[in-house]
């Protein structure tokens, strides 16, 4: 089974500020590859995506000029720097176990 939880549940950020969103991934069986995607609101598409291995940390990598994704198993972190007004919305961590 695959369980995914996010934190914080809600965050307020001022324009120009930054925030980090966490995605905790628990898999009850051994796995080789996960696809992790961060999406914003419904219909806005994927903001950031990566293919992850179970025990291999990924240093913060740019997804866009202001977004960074890091993987420190079992937690992925999406960091947003220099928030702008159009960054407001709901962010979802979507995880797929690849076979």
C-alpha positions in Angstrom: 0.0 0.0 0.0 1.1 3.6 -0.7 0.3 6.4 1.8 0.9 10.0 1.1 0.4 12.9 3.5 1.1 16.6 3.1 2.1 19.3 5.6 1.4 22.0 6.5 -2.3 21.7 5.9 -2.6 25.4 5.2 -0.1 28.2 5.0 -0.2 31.9 4.5 2.7 33.6 2.7 3.2 37.3 2.1 4.2 38.6 -1.3 8.0 38.3 -1.6 8.1 35.6 1.1 8.8 31.9 0.8 7.2 28.6 1.9 8.1 24.9 2.0 5.5 22.2 1.4 6.2 18.7 2.6 5.0 15.4 1.1 5.6 12.3 3.3 5.6 9.1 1.3 5.2 5.7 3.0 5.2 2.4 0.9 4.6 -0.9 2.7 6.5 -3.0 0.2 9.9 -2.6 -1.5 9.9 -0.3 -4.6 12.3 0.9 -7.2 10.8 4.0 -8.6 8.2 6.6 -7.7 6.9 9.5 -9.8 6.2 12.5 -7.7 4.3 15.5 -9.0 3.2 18.8 -7.4 0.1 20.3 -9.0 -1.6 23.6 -8.3 -5.4 23.7 -8.2 -7.4 21.6 -10.7 -6.6 22.2 -14.3 -3.3 24.1 -13.9 -1.1 21.1 -14.8 2.1 19.9 -13.1 4.3 22.5 -11.5 7.2 20.2 -10.7 7.9 16.5 -11.2 10.6 14.0 -10.5 11.3 10.3 -10.7 12.6 9.1 -7.3 14.5 6.1 -6.0 13.8 4.8 -2.4 17.1 5.6 -0.7 18.7 8.2 -3.0 18.4 11.7 -1.7 17.9 14.4 -4.4 19.4 17.8 -3.6 17.1 20.7 -4.3 16.6 20.9 -8.1 14.9 23.8 -9.9 11.5 23.1 -11.4 10.9 26.8 -12.3 12.9 29.9 -11.4 11.1 30.1 -8.1 10.3 26.4 -7.3 12.7 23.8 -6.0 12.1 20.1 -5.3 14.1 18.1 -2.8 13.9 14.4 -1.9 15.1 13.1 1.5 13.4 9.7 1.9 10.7 9.4 2.8 9.9 13.1 2.5 9.8 15.4 -0.6 9.8 19.1 -0.2 8.6 21.7 -2.6 10.0 25.2 -1.8 8.5 28.4 -3.3 10.7 31.5 -3.2 9.6 35.1 -3.7 5.8 34.4 -3.7 3.6 36.4 -6.0 -0.1 37.0 -5.9 -0.9 34.4 -8.5 0.8 31.7 -6.4 -2.2 31.6 -4.2 -4.2 28.3 -4.4 -4.2 24.7 -3.4 -1.1 22.6 -3.9 -1.3 18.8 -4.2 1.5 16.2 -4.0 0.6 13.3 -6.3 2.6 10.1 -6.1 2.6 7.2 -8.5 4.4 3.9 -7.8 6.0 2.8 -11.0 6.4 -0.8 -11.9 
